[in-house]
Amino acid sequence: MIESKTLTALAGKNVLITGTTGFVGKVVLEKLLRSVPDIGKIYLLVRGNRSYPTAEKRFANEIAQSSIFETLKSEDAQLFQARCDEHLRFVSGEMTEKNFGLSESEFQELAGNIDIIVNSAASVNFREPLDQALKINTLCLNNMIALSQAGGDLPIVQVSTCYVNGYNKGVMEEDNVIPAGQPVERSEFGYFEVEPLIELLQSKVQEVVASTNDDEQREKKLVDLGIAEANRYGWNDTYTFTKWMGEQLLMKAMYGKTLTILRPSIVESTLEGPVPGWIEGVKVADAIILAYAREKVNFFPGKREGIIDIIPADLVSNSIILSAAEALLDPYQQRIYQCSSSEANPIRLKDVIGHVQAEAEEKHEVHDRLFIRKPQKSFMMIPSPVFNTVMTVGYHAIKVGFKLLEALGREPSSRMLSNLEATRKLSIVFSFYTSPSYTFSNAKLLALAKRMGEYDAKEFPVDSSQYDWGMYLRKVHIPGLNRYALKPRRVYKLKKTTIEQQQSQAA
Ligand SMILES: NC(=O)c1ccc[n+]([C@@H]2O[C@H](COP(=O)([O-])OP(=O)(O)OC[C@H]3O[C@@H](n4cnc5c(N)ncnc54)[C@H](OP(=O)(O)O)[C@@H]3O)[C@@H](O)[C@H]2O)c1
């Protein structure tokens, strides 16, 4: 007989999950369907969109069609369908609206039907307009709290981010974060009183909204406002600032109740399950890898010696599942876990670059969606002040070059300028993450995994010390990025068409 605290805790339990149309949410859903067969119902809270107006339609067309379910389908397609029919329930709802836009009775019925809430939905756009980021990353947690209360204080597992640690430096513990900038009042219970801050931010949003009728101008101003306010209070961007405020609202309202805040670092492709390398979308580190592979960027601001924190997505989903199981087994506690690698298995940025470059040089043809060809230049990580000088000089030199060519009656090539522009844009968004000043402790998460026992340690691994980075980056992540996140390039299609034409001519 299997002895698993996680399976026991989740058996027959009904779980509401948000964010399953997204990257992390899909990995959690797949793992629950694959490895927790006795779970009760899984309620998917999904908003409708233009193509698919209901949660059920989005599940059928966007979630179930995802390649993450290929393993389950290929093992037994009928069983996969049967599991979906048995376990999945769909709730069409907009998280930012009161009661998620459901009627009062529908909301109460939903609360009565579930045992635990897992909130993975968020805007992960680092530079979201402040009003939007506040809605989805901060204020909508009040709707989650209302659901918890309506269900008799249901436990909440909130997926946050290690980067709520903002501009702090050193070793970041699995604890509440003190703002590194302008102080915010702290209650004697440990959380920060963010309501006055939220009101202040909302009044600043209103000022901006009233200042212009031009939609584009307004959006740009709200993006700038978000960044300025985040910087003032001690965060690099609007995303992490609003996620931190969300944590505070939860900690206050759920004081004495069951709350787990689970903070992943930079989530990358799965290490093992359901397949090594599964990933969706091109985010953070991958945006830079892709720009390098496409020969748009070959230098970037950052600390070569800095320890970057990357974590495979299946370790994150397992951490979420263990957290949920623990919350059900041992309620009425607030916990914070960091799902991270920088303490347990540190890797320096220069070594990430080394592995990516080695793979590019030796295997670029294998990863043909990612690499156009063998990159002609090596990738350089340079200190920010040097980067700024290079950019200024670079723009100036290109301008002078353009003028000279025009004077000679020749067409200047815009490639260098567009590459410089690509580098500048990426650096605005990501340079904070390539200049790390801290590491994230995951000791409490590892202790949780130990408490859950041997079976769970194997079935739901969370330990980031258990793999080699060279193996992960070269054998798992780059092939995964190439296979799952990128579509065949047009050049590739052209090449294929030419081959097909040649074949038919030959025939
Ligand atoms: N990816 C990372 O590297 C990373 C790192 C650390 C922490 N995290 C955290 O992990 C969680 C999941 O991130 P992810 O990478 O999976 O993000 P993602 O792929 O962008 O997915 C975001 C999800 O949130 C949903 N959502 C956004 N606004 C919503 C709204 N108003 N109502 C209902 N649903 C809404 C999206 O639904 P729609 O499809 O309807 O937009 C989508 O399902 C987030 O909480 C994030 O902060 C992620």
The ligand as a MOL file (V3000), in Angstrom:
LIG
                    3D

  0  0  0     0  0            999 V3000
M  V30 BEGIN CTAB
M  V30 COUNTS 48 52 0 0 0
M  V30 BEGIN ATOM
M  V30 1 N 6.6010 32.2050 -14.8740 0
M  V30 2 C 7.4900 32.5380 -13.9620 0
M  V30 3 O 8.7100 32.5680 -14.2200 0
M  V30 4 C 7.0490 32.8470 -12.5560 0
M  V30 5 C 8.0400 33.0940 -11.5990 0
M  V30 6 C 7.6650 33.3500 -10.2860 0
M  V30 7 C 6.3270 33.3770 -9.9490 0
M  V30 8 N 5.3790 33.1570 -10.8960 0 CHG=1
M  V30 9 C 3.9750 33.2040 -10.4760 0
M  V30 10 O 3.3360 32.0320 -10.9450 0
M  V30 11 C 1.9740 32.3210 -11.2620 0
M  V30 12 C 1.6810 31.8190 -12.6490 0
M  V30 13 O 2.5260 32.4620 -13.5820 0
M  V30 14 P 2.5770 31.9830 -15.0920 0
M  V30 15 O 3.9700 32.0650 -15.5440 0
M  V30 16 O 1.8180 30.7420 -15.2280 0 CHG=-1
M  V30 17 O 1.7800 33.1750 -15.7980 0
M  V30 18 P 0.9870 33.1430 -17.1660 0
M  V30 19 O 1.4290 32.0310 -18.0290 0
M  V30 20 O 1.0260 34.5330 -17.7060 0
M  V30 21 O -0.5090 32.8420 -16.7060 0
M  V30 22 C -1.2390 33.7870 -15.9830 0
M  V30 23 C -2.6060 33.2210 -15.6960 0
M  V30 24 O -3.3520 34.1800 -14.9430 0
M  V30 25 C -4.6290 34.3180 -15.5420 0
M  V30 26 N -5.2270 35.6260 -15.3410 0
M  V30 27 C -4.6240 36.8200 -15.5130 0
M  V30 28 N -5.5240 37.7860 -15.2980 0
M  V30 29 C -6.6990 37.1820 -14.9650 0
M  V30 30 C -7.9970 37.6560 -14.6250 0
M  V30 31 N -8.2560 38.9640 -14.5670 0
M  V30 32 N -8.9900 36.7520 -14.3430 0
M  V30 33 C -8.7310 35.4170 -14.4250 0
M  V30 34 N -7.5020 34.9120 -14.7270 0
M  V30 35 C -6.5180 35.7930 -15.0090 0
M  V30 36 C -4.3600 34.1040 -17.0070 0
M  V30 37 O -5.5790 33.8580 -17.6430 0
M  V30 38 P -5.9200 34.4100 -19.1240 0
M  V30 39 O -5.4430 33.3210 -20.0400 0
M  V30 40 O -7.3730 34.5690 -19.0990 0
M  V30 41 O -5.1790 35.6970 -19.3030 0
M  V30 42 C -3.4110 32.9170 -16.9500 0
M  V30 43 O -4.1250 31.7320 -16.7620 0
M  V30 44 C 1.7970 33.8170 -11.0930 0
M  V30 45 O 1.1750 34.0570 -9.8590 0
M  V30 46 C 3.2100 34.3590 -11.0800 0
M  V30 47 O 3.3090 35.5150 -10.2940 0
M  V30 48 C 5.7050 32.8860 -12.1980 0
M  V30 END ATOM
M  V30 BEGIN BOND
M  V30 1 1 1 2
M  V30 2 2 2 3
M  V30 3 1 2 4
M  V30 4 1 4 5
M  V30 5 2 4 48
M  V30 6 2 5 6
M  V30 7 1 6 7
M  V30 8 2 7 8
M  V30 9 1 8 9
M  V30 10 1 8 48
M  V30 11 1 9 10
M  V30 12 1 9 46
M  V30 13 1 10 11
M  V30 14 1 11 12
M  V30 15 1 11 44
M  V30 16 1 12 13
M  V30 17 1 13 14
M  V30 18 2 14 15
M  V30 19 1 14 16
M  V30 20 1 14 17
M  V30 21 1 17 18
M  V30 22 2 18 19
M  V30 23 1 18 20
M  V30 24 1 18 21
M  V30 25 1 21 22
M  V30 26 1 22 23
M  V30 27 1 23 24
M  V30 28 1 23 42
M  V30 29 1 24 25
M  V30 30 1 25 26
M  V30 31 1 25 36
M  V30 32 1 26 27
M  V30 33 1 26 35
M  V30 34 2 27 28
M  V30 35 1 28 29
M  V30 36 1 29 30
M  V30 37 2 29 35
M  V30 38 1 30 31
M  V30 39 2 30 32
M  V30 40 1 32 33
M  V30 41 2 33 34
M  V30 42 1 34 35
M  V30 43 1 36 37
M  V30 44 1 36 42
M  V30 45 1 37 38
M  V30 46 2 38 39
M  V30 47 1 38 40
M  V30 48 1 38 41
M  V30 49 1 42 43
M  V30 50 1 44 45
M  V30 51 1 44 46
M  V30 52 1 46 47
M  V30 END BOND
M  V30 END CTAB
M  END
